[in-house]
Amino acid sequence: MAKTSEINIGTALKLPCGVTVKNRVCKAAMTEGLSDDQNRATQKHATLYERWAHGGSGILLTGNVQIDHRYLERPGNVVIEGKQSNEQISRLRAYAEAGTKNDTHLWMQISHAGRQTPADVAPTPVGPSDKQLIMPGAAFGKPRALEHDEILDVIERFAHTAKIAKDTGFTGVQLHGAHGYLLSEFLSPDVNTRDDQWGGSLENRARLLLESIRAVRKAVGTKFPVALKLNSSDFQKGGFSHEDAVQVATWLNDEGLDLLEVSGGTYEQPKLVGLDKMTVNPDRAEEVRKSTIAREAYFLDYAKDIRAVFKGPLMVTGGFRSRAGMDAALQADACDVVGIGRPLCVDSDVVNKLLSGASDTTTIFEKRLEIGPKILRPLIGLNSPIRFLSTLNGWGQQGWWCLQIINMGEGRDPDLNMGVFKALTGYQANEKKTAKAYNAHWNA
Ligand SMILES: Cc1cc2nc3c(=O)[nH]c(=O)nc-3n(C[C@H](O)[C@H](O)[C@H](O)COP(=O)(O)O)c2cc1C
């Protein structure tokens, strides 16, 4: 085994289940929106993940794959529930075969969107309680609190989806316990105001998460990688706190996880993409150069406390951009795996370049609306004091990344010249069209 001081992103990693991953870089989960109108996998997934598989990451995490067609994160999510048709099985197999090329692991992220289901998918979503999501510029209905039996059904669904992932050739699964989706909502005392065995104390709020992990492990056996994405904090007053996260991480020691990924934030506090720290700089390359290692990976400090209690492999995602920053985090034993998301929307080959030394850094484009006189532009960004503008920019950014993923899924290269306004309108149009197809199929 390599000494910590000798570990770098190219070092292989043996997981507790016995599986070895070829290096320390994991492509973070990014929603694709590439399903067909019945929420099945398509050739576009295979095209996209084959491209990423050749890009050098040791592990590719898929975007959200949903366990219940009624509660999606996006109308174009893949859904795996109930008995699978032969057609869906063969599409999933093709997806898995493409994404595991080049000795790459392809792990399916499995999820339930809870109250963060958009209103055009579910006018009345579900959650631990009936507390509605407040988010400017987006429509989410008032949720209905899940009944006890429905919670048990959620646990079974996680296990079922994981089993299908395994059976169709995916080489691991990750439960999505972060970012304000259902498992993360149960953890939050702000969102979960139940007074039964699923709410109240942290032990009760963590019950759905822990039971879901146990059911998944039982379904896939001990030799198959099972991972979890967990918030280091919701970064919201009254929400799932950092102390809560450290306690949950301690409990996770009993669950035999193969990888714990640390992230943070929710739709209400979009810290997962560093929104409150993201300076909107037209000189994008400078953004990267100016970063210090500590500022580069914005959850590392939080991960330190989790590292102190959690004994399994740890992954940190959010902001990693330089080879030096990634190697430094590994050599400082802050984590075992680095997660990278947005850079892989710009350049699918960037991990190969980092591994070979052809590049020292990744690029991400932080775009903003180019409106108004130039002198006012500093005000028109992601952190604009004018809330409406920062929201528009935030949605525009998200649309930009999502459209690049669609470009690659459809066999094109990313369009790096795309403006944020075009991204915003193009993304909205795409979501509208997909939601129409979703409703025509499921709610006709
Ligand atoms: C377009 C896009 C889609 C995302 N979709 C998901 C998702 O489906 N599941 C998830 O856990 N995180 C998702 N994320 C968050 C990423 O996994 C990651 O935590 C975040 O982008 C920070 O990493 P980065 O700074 O390397 O991009 C998404 C992020 C982006 C930009």
The ligand as a Tripos MOL2 file, in Angstrom:
@<TRIPOS>MOLECULE
LIG
   31    33     1     0     0
SMALL
NO_CHARGES

@<TRIPOS>ATOM
      1 C1        -25.0890   20.4340  -14.1560 C.3       1 LIG1
      2 C2        -24.9350   19.8480  -12.7760 C.ar      1 LIG1
      3 C3        -25.7220   18.7690  -12.4140 C.ar      1 LIG1
      4 C4        -25.5790   18.1930  -11.1420 C.ar      1 LIG1
      5 N1        -26.3450   17.1050  -10.8360 N.ar      1 LIG1
      6 C5        -26.1160   16.4560   -9.6710 C.ar      1 LIG1
      7 C6        -26.7490   15.2120   -9.4070 C.ar      1 LIG1
      8 O1        -27.5300   14.6710  -10.2140 O.2       1 LIG1
      9 N2        -26.4720   14.6220   -8.2250 N.ar      1 LIG1
     10 C7        -25.5920   15.1590   -7.3240 C.ar      1 LIG1
     11 O2        -25.3470   14.5670   -6.2640 O.2       1 LIG1
     12 N3        -24.9780   16.3260   -7.5500 N.ar      1 LIG1
     13 C8        -25.1830   16.9660   -8.7150 C.ar      1 LIG1
     14 N4        -24.4790   18.1020   -8.9930 N.ar      1 LIG1
     15 C9        -23.4290   18.5550   -8.0480 C.3       1 LIG1
     16 C10       -22.0830   17.9400   -8.4360 C.3       1 LIG1
     17 O3        -22.0740   16.5370   -8.2150 O.3       1 LIG1
     18 C11       -20.9290   18.5470   -7.6110 C.3       1 LIG1
     19 O4        -21.1940   18.3020   -6.2440 O.3       1 LIG1
     20 C12       -20.7910   20.0410   -7.8630 C.3       1 LIG1
     21 O5        -20.8490   20.3430   -9.2550 O.3       1 LIG1
     22 C13       -19.4680   20.5720   -7.2900 C.3       1 LIG1
     23 O6        -18.3660   20.0010   -7.9380 O.3       1 LIG1
     24 P1        -17.5060   20.8320   -9.0380 P.3       1 LIG1
     25 O7        -17.0930   22.1120   -8.3610 O.co2     1 LIG1
     26 O8        -16.3420   19.9730   -9.3750 O.co2     1 LIG1
     27 O9        -18.4130   21.0940  -10.1840 O.co2     1 LIG1
     28 C14       -24.6340   18.7240  -10.2260 C.ar      1 LIG1
     29 C15       -23.8580   19.8200  -10.5950 C.ar      1 LIG1
     30 C16       -23.9870   20.3820  -11.8570 C.ar      1 LIG1
     31 C17       -23.1110   21.5390  -12.2220 C.3       1 LIG1
@<TRIPOS>BOND
     1     1     2 1
     2     2     3 ar
     3     2    30 ar
     4     3     4 ar
     5     4     5 ar
     6     4    28 ar
     7     5     6 ar
     8     6     7 ar
     9     6    13 1
    10     7     8 2
    11     7     9 ar
    12     9    10 ar
    13    10    11 2
    14    10    12 ar
    15    12    13 ar
    16    13    14 ar
    17    14    15 1
    18    14    28 ar
    19    15    16 1
    20    16    17 1
    21    16    18 1
    22    18    19 1
    23    18    20 1
    24    20    21 1
    25    20    22 1
    26    22    23 1
    27    23    24 1
    28    24    25 2
    29    24    26 1
    30    24    27 1
    31    28    29 ar
    32    29    30 ar
    33    30    31 1
@<TRIPOS>SUBSTRUCTURE
     1 LIG1         1 GROUP 0 **** ****
